[in-house]
Amino acid sequence: RVSKLNYERLWGTGVGEYMGIMNSPALVTVAKQGSQTADTIVGANITKMRARCWGYQNAVWMVNQDCYNELCDAHISGTNGDRFLFAPGNGVDVPDTLLGRPVIFDENMSTLGDLGDIVLVNWKEYLEGQLGGVSFLDSIHVRFVYNETAFKFTVNNDGAPWWRSALTPKKSSATLSPFVALAARA
């Protein structure tokens, strides 16, 4: 159930399910680097995504597990050496981080190189609601012969990005959004 809700939050169409951030008109897609090879993530991709994120202090990176090695190699070249952007956690109480924000590896993300393999999301700008409570029904009649009882739980809920479009700042032409994805690199 949790994985299905995560899938809807990311990819839902809004018809009979949540409206996902990847189908939101507020989604900002950052283009790949000009000479970037297929199925890679480079440091410039990450810094450009960070620059386009509104409310970065509340954002998390949603990433497919296939991207792990690319994240480990992502860096910014400098005069005093390279600066790596990914910091692995300890697996207990310190999460993996990318540019200081937590990284969540999720099976619902696209595979490496496709749109949606790495997304920067401020979930505080995503609305979810529930109508009423959870309704519960049971029946001993469904599989009476086998001495089984059937249970049915129903929840009426919905979710959608709060933003209807990306924000164009007063003194900049680069739009900002709480939902930023890296374009496909195939």
C-alpha positions in Angstrom: 0.0 0.0 0.0 2.8 2.5 0.9 4.6 1.7 -2.4 1.4 2.3 -4.4 0.9 5.7 -2.7 4.5 6.6 -3.3 4.1 5.7 -7.0 1.0 7.8 -7.2 2.7 10.8 -5.5 5.4 10.5 -8.2 3.7 9.3 -11.3 -0.1 9.5 -10.7 -2.3 11.0 -13.4 -4.9 12.6 -11.1 -7.7 10.5 -12.6 -8.8 8.0 -9.9 -5.5 8.4 -8.2 -3.2 11.1 -6.8 -1.7 13.7 -9.2 2.0 12.9 -9.3 4.7 15.5 -9.3 6.1 14.1 -12.6 2.8 15.0 -14.3 2.5 18.4 -12.6 2.7 21.6 -14.6 4.9 23.0 -11.9 7.7 20.4 -12.6 10.9 22.0 -13.7 13.1 19.7 -15.9 16.8 20.5 -15.9 18.6 19.7 -19.2 21.6 17.4 -19.4 25.1 18.9 -20.1 25.9 19.4 -23.7 28.6 16.7 -23.9 27.2 14.4 -21.3 27.2 10.7 -22.2 24.1 8.5 -21.8 23.1 7.0 -18.5 25.3 9.3 -16.3 24.8 11.9 -13.6 27.4 14.6 -13.3 28.1 17.2 -10.6 26.8 20.0 -12.9 23.4 18.2 -13.2 23.1 18.2 -9.4 24.1 21.8 -8.8 21.7 23.0 -11.6 18.9 21.1 -10.0 19.7 22.6 -6.6 19.7 26.1 -8.2 16.1 25.6 -9.5 14.6 24.2 -6.3 12.3 26.4 -4.3 12.5 25.7 -0.5 15.7 23.6 -0.7 15.9 23.6 3.1 12.9 21.2 3.1 13.8 19.2 0.0 14.8 15.6 -0.4 16.5 13.8 -3.3 14.4 10.9 -4.6 16.7 8.5 -6.6 16.6 5.0 -8.2 19.1 2.6 -6.6 20.7 2.2 -10.1 22.0 5.7 -9.7 24.1 5.0 -6.6 27.5 4.7 -8.3 26.9 7.8 -10.4 26.1 9.8 -7.2 29.3 8.5 -5.5 31.3 9.8 -8.5 29.5 13.2 -8.8 31.8 16.1 -8.1 32.6 19.7 -8.8 36.2 20.3 -10.0 38.0 23.1 -8.2 41.5 24.6 -8.1 42.3 22.8 -4.9 40.9 19.5 -6.0 37.5 17.9 -6.6 34.6 18.3 -4.2 32.4 15.3 -4.0 28.7 16.1 -3.6 27.4 12.8 -2.2 28.1 11.7 1.4 27.1 8.2 2.4 25.4 7.7 5.7 26.2 5.1 8.3 23.1 3.0 7.6 21.6 3.5 11.1 20.9 7.1 12.1 22.8 9.2 9.6 21.2 9.2 6.1 22.9 9.4 2.7 23.1 13.1 1.7 23.5 15.0 -1.5 24.5 18.7 -1.2 23.5 18.4 2.5 19.9 17.1 1.9 18.8 13.5 2.5 18.7 10.9 -0.4 15.8 8.5 -0.5 16.3 5.5 -2.8 12.9 4.4 -4.1 11.9 1.6 -6.4 9.3 3.8 -8.0 11.9 6.1 -9.6 12.9 5.5 -13.3 16.1 3.6 -14.1 19.4 5.5 -14.7 19.3 7.8 -17.7 15.5 8.2 -17.9 13.5 11.2 -16.8 12.6 10.6 -13.2 15.7 8.7 -12.1 16.7 11.6 -9.8 14.2 14.2 -8.6 14.6 16.9 -6.0 11.3 17.3 -4.1 10.0 19.6 -1.4 7.1 17.4 -0.1 5.8 20.3 2.1 4.4 21.7 -1.2 2.4 18.6 -1.9 -1.2 18.4 -0.5 -2.9 15.3 0.7 -6.3 14.9 2.2 -8.7 12.3 3.5 -12.5 12.4 3.5 -13.9 10.8 6.7 -12.1 8.0 8.3 -11.3 4.4 7.3 -14.3 2.2 6.8 -14.1 -1.4 7.8 -16.3 -4.4 6.7 -16.0 -8.1 7.3 -17.8 -11.1 6.0 -17.9 -14.7 7.1 -19.9 -15.6 4.0 -17.3 -15.1 1.3 -15.4 -18.3 2.0 -17.7 -20.0 4.5 -16.8 -23.5 3.4 -13.1 -22.9 4.3 -13.9 -21.2 7.7 -12.3 -18.0 6.4 -13.4 -14.4 7.0 -12.9 -11.6 4.4 -12.0 -8.0 5.5 -12.5 -4.8 3.4 -10.9 -1.5 4.3 -11.9 1.7 2.4 -10.2 5.1 2.5 -11.3 8.1 0.5 -8.2 10.3 -0.1 -6.5 12.5 -2.7 -3.3 14.3 -3.3 -1.8 16.8 -5.7 1.0 19.3 -6.0 0.1 22.6 -4.3 1.7 24.6 -7.1 -0.1 24.9 -10.5 3.0 26.3 -12.3 6.7 27.1 -11.7 7.6 30.4 -10.2 9.4 33.0 -12.2 11.3 35.2 -9.7 11.0 39.0 -10.0 14.7 39.5 -10.9 15.5 36.2 -12.8 14.3 34.3 -15.8 15.2 30.9 -14.4 12.0 29.4 -13.0 11.9 27.8 -9.5 9.8 24.9 -8.3 9.5 22.5 -5.3 9.6 19.7 -7.9 12.8 19.5 -10.0 13.8 16.5 -12.3 16.8 15.8 -14.4 16.0 15.3 -18.1 16.5 12.0 -19.9 20.1 11.2 -20.9 19.8 8.4 -23.4 
